Amino acid sequence: MKRIFRGFILFFLFLTAATIFTQRAYATNFIEPEEFKKWLTSGKPVIIVDIQPHEEFVKKHFKGSIETNAFPANTEELKKRLDKALPIIQKSNDPVVIICPRGRSGAQNSYDYLKAKGVPESRLFILKGGIAGWPYPELLEKSEK
């Protein structure tokens, strides 16, 4: 009987953990490339925070992006690079789109950091698929090294 009870408790804890993880995964605002393209081509005001490493940023980025080189934003030193964007973000109410190589953990780390710095989640978005999944190369530009 004790074994069954322990099994039930372990199963319940597993389900609880899975639910929390799933909620965490869906707690982030993603923006689809098609929607972001509409924002860009319509002239909608948007703050673009690009966390790509410098070597990747110069190859392709969105015009007007704030280059932070914070990828993968998994240390305090890398996260602090996002502080460069905070004064611009705090001066407006425009949406903030985080650009990451693939739109995964580095973008999530950046999202969480900016949220912790007081940026409302309603303004924060991650480009789904990151810049690697961006299907409209005509909207990207290159920089001088």
HELIX and SHEET records of a PDB file:
HELIX    1   1 LYS A    2  ALA A   25  1                                  24    
HELIX    2   2 PRO A   33  SER A   42  1                                  10    
HELIX    3   3 HIS A   54  PHE A   57  1                                   4    
HELIX    4   4 GLU A   76  LYS A   80  1                                   5    
HELIX    5   5 ARG A   81  ALA A   85  5                                   5    
HELIX    6   6 LEU A   86  GLN A   90  1                                   5    
HELIX    7   7 SER A  105  ALA A  116  1                                  12    
HELIX    8   8 GLU A  121  ARG A  123  5                                   3    
HELIX    9   9 ILE A  131  GLY A  133  5                                   3    
HELIX   10  10 PRO A  137  LEU A  139  5                                   3    
SHEET    1   A 5 PHE A  30  ILE A  31  0                                        
SHEET    2   A 5 LEU A 124  LEU A 127  1                                        
SHEET    3   A 5 VAL A  96  ILE A  99  1                                        
SHEET    4   A 5 ILE A  47  ASP A  50  1                                        
SHEET    5   A 5 ILE A  66  GLU A  67  1                                        
SHEET    1   B 2 HIS A  61  PHE A  62  0                                        
SHEET    2   B 2 LEU A 140  GLU A 141 -1                                        
END                                                                             
